[in-house]
Amino acid sequence: MRRCLFFITIICFSKLPAQTLGGNAVFNFLSQPNTAQLSALGGVNVSSIGNDVGMIFHNPSLLRDDMHQQVNTSFNSFLAGIRNYSLTTAWHLEASQTNIAVGANYFDYGTLTQTDAAGNILGTFRPVDYVVQAMASKQYHERFFYGLTMKYINSSYGQYRSSGLAFDVGVSYYDSANHWQVSVVAKNMGTQLKTYDGSNNKEELPFDLQAGITKRLENAPFQFSLTAHHLQKFNIYYNDTTFRASEGENGYNSNSTLQKIFSHVVLSAQIFLNEKLELTTGYNFQRRQDLNAYNVTSGLNGFSFGAGILLKKIHIRYAAGFYQSNLFNQLSLNLNWGKKGLINN
């Protein structure tokens, strides 16, 4: 597996200069969190210390042997009737000392009216996006873990359909004695297999180079995380001059250097009230700045919150986040379909 991981990494990283950001890429739903704990942590986190198999969906190096036969299932009630469902489960292969997992993340946008350019109603259609993943990880020496994800991506909007193939590569350093973990992940390295219009003009996938550090305090029930995303480019703001003009803003909107730096940052904290109850909060700087544009602001934009009840047989987690005056709700369940219960760590 180590040779395979190295080979795929070299091939994929050779294409990095062509990768794009924001609205310029295809399959942007890949960046959406698949589980409540990740949503509560601000939507981006690759280093959280814990035993939630759902967290491996965005970083395969977090897949560990104590997640054997654990399953995570999640439901997210988004805005405007959008529904998101996800499922992840894992195994530990004792003979090869390898951890493997499979997962899926599905987005249902409901039934929409189909019209022509003149506005004539032609019927209805049901757009959907989904990704199916296979993940594997191994431990290297005492503190290093590395992992690989292979994903098949599919998007269907009526008569327009597209598919793609992508890889994630992650490496983590975990110091269990001092309770801190550092991770680096290169995400969505791949290609579009089928374009929406059937042409050979393939769009770029939403590549994202992420790094994070998590520290759990030894003598207090707190854990803190700092995560940086889109490290491959300094300025990740998307500037639509046409839209700005329609909103009464003229010229290019220049963001300060400090704003550009913090747009990469997501901060989060967890409080472990006891062995069975945890509280989580996160703050996503880019989400807040994007949602506060054009004089439409909310004091809670960018914040997310969550709570978890950790029982022996089942872990129940809930997350909520704010998009202007709207609130999303996400519920996740973790259980072990084998004979043993769940481990809290």
Stockholm file with secondary structure:
# STOCKHOLM 1.0

chainA/1-345         MRRCLFFITIICFSKLPAQTLGGNAVFNFLSQPNTAQLSALGGVNVSSIGNDVGMIFHNPSLLRDDMHQQVNTSFNSFLAGIRNYSLTTAWHLEASQTNIAVGANYFDYGTLTQTDAAGNILGTFRPVDYVVQAMASKQYHERFFYGLTMKYINSSYGQYRSSGLAFDVGVSYYDSANHWQVSVVAKNMGTQLKTYDGSNNKEELPFDLQAGITKRLENAPFQFSLTAHHLQKFNIYYNDTTFRASEGENGYNSNSTLQKIFSHVVLSAQIFLNEKLELTTGYNFQRRQDLNAYNVTSGLNGFSFGAGILLKKIHIRYAAGFYQSNLFNQLSLNLNWGKKGLINN
#=GR chainA/1-345 SS CHHHHHHHHHHHHTTGGGCCCGGGSSCGGGGSCCSHHHHHTTSCCSCCCSCCGGGGGGCGGGCCGGGTTEEEEEEEECGGGCEEEEEEEEEEETTTTEEEEEEEEEEECCCEEEECTTCCEEEEECCEEEEEEEEEEEEETTTEEEEEEEEEEEEEETTEEEEEEEEEEEEEEEETTTTEEEEEEEEEEEEEEECTTSSSCCCCCCCEEEEEEEEECSSSSEEEEEEECCTTCSCCCCCCHHHHHHTTCCSCCCCCHHHHHHTTEEEEEEEEEETTEEEEEEEEHHHHHHHTCTTCCCTTTTEEEEEEEECSSEEEEEEEEEETTEEEEEEEEEEESSSSCCCCC
#=GC SS_cons         CHHHHHHHHHHHHTTGGGCCCGGGSSCGGGGSCCSHHHHHTTSCCSCCCSCCGGGGGGCGGGCCGGGTTEEEEEEEECGGGCEEEEEEEEEEETTTTEEEEEEEEEEECCCEEEECTTCCEEEEECCEEEEEEEEEEEEETTTEEEEEEEEEEEEEETTEEEEEEEEEEEEEEEETTTTEEEEEEEEEEEEEEECTTSSSCCCCCCCEEEEEEEEECSSSSEEEEEEECCTTCSCCCCCCHHHHHHTTCCSCCCCCHHHHHHTTEEEEEEEEEETTEEEEEEEEHHHHHHHTCTTCCCTTTTEEEEEEEECSSEEEEEEEEEETTEEEEEEEEEEESSSSCCCCC
//
